Every structure is written in structure tokens, then in C-alpha cells.
């Protein structure tokens, strides 16, 4: 992209408009962080649960003081929850999106536990920009589906080189199971009915949120730049959990399996 276990740890302040939407005309980083969380939860109402399990596994496998790489960190959603749950942790957030990095930089301003790095994960040399050669844990959520399978497999090999022996990589993302088409269709129909209901009650979707960001005086420039880089949305792949596990073990991890799943998503854990 980006808890005391389950909470967001972010609340819009009195300067934010209703519904967690930042007030226009000023950079209210806390409100922007909160509104990003609400927008993402419109798509993934179980988002906090996957973060909780992710941090449970961090604690179980590498302890409560990890050095973490927040991969494709966005606004720093994972780092926010990491640092609240584990105050002695440190994080490196890496992303290419200038608008989301601007929010992360503003929100975490003054917190020396986080280092932000702007880099393109498709660049073969992106790891050279990191402040450390190895990490206890590399964490990412709902981001790598922007990549097609071939560059994702390449990225997994690079990540395997960053995770120390005994360390972990976790990816929470859309992971399709094409063997159950009727189950998939029923789940999708139910999820979209709930999304439509929430939208009618004022929830922001992806397009609405970016429209607001583009109108903010501080974020307008970075938002225009990010759309020039990415376009409207992902054109990547959503391979199965089995594909992720096989690819990760092929990349050099000793074990890999899903440790959490919903009807449409999984949290894949790979142990070095």
C-alpha cells in the first residue's frame, strides 16, 4: 500500500468533513489517512481482520521488535498498525505513488521509526534504494494484483533475497479459485449488493476518493502525476493461492501457505 491488533488507530479530527472525508483547502493528513481506510473497507469489510492475522504471524515468527519492509505501502496502512501494536518496530515503506506517499509522509511526519522510499517495483534495481539489506518481515496487502504473473514471480525472487533466514513474507490480496465458479459468483453477487447498500449510505469508492484527492490543493499535483504513471486501475493478474505458494517456494522460501482467507482473498505467508 498499510493497530492495537484490530483497530485503525486513526480518527479524523474536527477539521474533517462528515463521513471521514477531508475538509477541502488544507492538508489534513489524519483525515486523509482515515478516508483511505474507509474507502478500502468499502471493498474489503474484513480488512482489519487480515491485518490482525498478519501482525499475529509477525509476532509469532519474528517477535515484537521487527524490522519490516512495507511493500507497496500506499498511505502506510500496514505500518500504522505495526507501529501501534509493536512500538519498538521499525519500517521501511516503499511505493511509487506520489499522492499516497504524500499522505504517508504527512501522517507519519516526525516518526523516525519509518523511512519512506519512492521506487518502482518493476525496476530491477529498486532494492538498491532501501536503507537495509535484509528484513525480518516483508509485508504487503491488496497491491501486488497490479502486477502480471511473470513480473510478480520476479518480484518474489527479489523479496526472497531481502528476507533474512527465519524471516517472513506475507501478501494479503485477491487470489482466485477458478475451480468453484458457482461459489465465486454467489459470493461476488452478495458482496456487490452490500457495496451498493453502503454506497447509497455515502461510502466513497475508488473513483470518488481519487476525485476528492485531485481537487485538494496539496494533493492535486501528486494525484495527476500518479494517474500519468498508473492509469485508472490495475491490469494485473489474480492467480490462486496455490500459485503463490508454489512460486514463493520456487523463489527460495522454505515453506509457504495461506494463513487466513475470505471467500475472495487470502493472506499468504512464506517462511525463509
N, C-alpha and C positions, 0 to 999 in steps of 0.2 A: 503498500500500500503501500499496523496498525491496524489496572483493575485490582480490586481487592479480592479478586477471584472471579466475580461476575459483574460488578458494576462498571459503568462507563468511566467514572471518575471525572466527568466533565459536565458542567452545568452552565447554560447560557446565563450571562449576567443581566443586570437590569437594563442594560442598553440594547439587548436583543429584542427583536420583534417577536410577536406571538408565534408559537409553533417551532421555536428554535431557529428561525430564520434570522440571520444577522441584520442589524439595522443598517440602512444604506448610508454611505458617505464617510465611513471610517472603518479602519481595520480592527474589528473586534475578534481577535484570534480565538478566544474561548468560544464565542458563539459560532464561528465558522467550523471549529472542530466538532462542536456539538451537532451542528446541522449536517455535517458529513456523516456522522454516526447515524443520525435519524434516517438520512437518505439511504444508506447502505442497509439499515434494518428493514426498510420497506421491501427490499428484495430478499433479505435473509433474516427473518424474525428470530432465528436461533443463533445469530451471530455471536452473542456473548457466551453462549454455551461452548462454541468451538474455541473461543479464546480461553475460556476457563480450562478446558481439557488440555489445550496446548501448553499453558503455563503449569498445569499439574505435571505434565510429562517432562517439562524443563526441570522442575524441581526434583522429580523422581530420578532423572538420569544424570543431570549435571549440577544439581544443588541450587541454593538460593542466591548465589552471587555470580551469575553467569556473565560472560562476555558474549553479547548477542549481535548478530547481523540481521537487521530488519530489512529483508529483501523486497524491493518494490514497495517501499514503506508508505507511499502516499502522504497523508497528513500525520502519520505516526501513530495509528490506532493501536498496533501491537506494542510499540514502545511505551505508549501511555499506560497501558495495563501492566506491562512488565515492570516499569519503574515504581508504580504504586504498590504492586504486590511484593517486589524484591528491591527495596531501596538501595541495596549495595550493588545492584546490577549495573552494567554499562551497555550502551547500544550504539551501533553504527547504522544509520538509516540511509539507504541508497535508493535513488529513484531518478528518473529523467524528467518527470512532470514539473514544470516550473511553478505552476499555480499551487499544486498540492504541497510542494516543498516550501513555498512561501508561507502557507498556513502552518506547516510543521515548524519552520524556523521562528515564526512569531509566537506560536503557542509554547514552545519549549525554550524560548529566549532566556538565557542566563543559566540553564541547566547544563552543567558541564558533563553530566553522565551521557549525553547524547552528542554524537558527531554526525552531521548530515553531509552526504556526498552526492553530487549530481553526476550520474553516469548512465550510459545506455547499456543495458544488459545484453544487447546484441553485438556490442563492441568486444572483440576478442580480448582486449586489454583492460576491460573495466575493473578487474580485481586489483590492478596496479594503483588505482586511486584510493583504495581502502587504507585506513590507518594501521591495520593489523594484518598479519599473515595468516592467522588462524583464529577460530572462534569456537566457543563451547557449544553454541547453538546458532543455526541459521533458520529464521522463521519467516513465513510469508503467508498471506491469505488473500484469496479472491483477486489475484493479479496475474498469475502466470498463464491463465487461459488466453491472454493476449498473444501468446506465442504459439506457432505451429509446432508439431511434434518434433521435427528434426532440430530446430534451434533450442527447444526445451531440453531435449536429450543432451545437447552440447552444454547447456547451462548446468544441468545436473552434474556433468563431469567437472565443471569448474567449481561448483559448490562442494563436491566431494573433496576437492583439494584444499578448501578453506576450513572444513570441519576437522577439529583435532581428533585423534584416536579416542574413542569413548564418547565423543560428542554426537549431537543430533541435528538432523534437518527435518523440518515439518512444513508441509504445504497443505493448507485448507483451501479447497477450490471445488469447482464443478467437475465431477468425474462421472461420466456417463456409463450406464449399464444397458447396452442395447439388447441384451437377452430378455428383457422384461418390458416389451413395448406397451402392453395394456396397463401395467402398473405405472409406467412412466407417464402415460397420457392422463390417467386419473389424477396422479399427483400434480401434474402441471396445471390441469384444469382447476383443481381445488386451490392451488397456490395463487393462480391468477384471479380467481374470484375474491380471495382475501385481499390481494393487492388492489383490486378495483374498489373494494369497500374502503380500504384505508385511503386511497387516493381521493375518493369522494369526501372523506372527512378532513382533507387538507394535507395529506402526506406529499412530500416532494419526490418526484422520480429523478433519474439521472439527468434528463434534458432540462427539467425545471431548475435543478440545482446549479447546473453549469450556466444557465441563462442568468441566474442571480449573480453568480461569480463574475460573469462578463460585464455586468452593469456596475460592479463595485469599483470605485476609483482606484483602489490599490491593486485589486486582482485583475482588472480588465486587461492590462498588458500581458501578464503571465498566462491568463486564460487564452488569449488569442494565440500566443506562442504555442501552448500545449495542443491546441486544435490543429495548428500547422504541422506539428510533429506527428500526432496520432490519428487525425481524422475524427470521425464521430464516435467510433467504438471499435472493439476488438474484432479481428478477423481470424483469430487463432483457433486452436483445437481444444476439445474436452475429452481426452482419452480416459479409459477406465482406470479404476484403482489398481487393477491387476497390471495394466501397462506401466503405471507409475512405479509400482513395487519392483517389477522386473527391470525397468530402466535404471532405477536407483541402485539396485544390487549390481547391475552391469557396470555402473559408473564407479563402483568401489566401496559402496556401503555394505556392511556385513549382514544386516537384517533390515527389512522394510515391510510395513503393513499398515493398514488403516487402523487407527485407534479411536476414531469417532466417525459416525456417518449420519446423515439425514437421508430422506428419500432421493435427494438430487446431488448432494455434496459429500465429500469425505475429507478427513484430516489424515494425511499420510505421514507416517513417522519413519525415518530411516536412521539407523544407528551405525556409526562408523566403527 
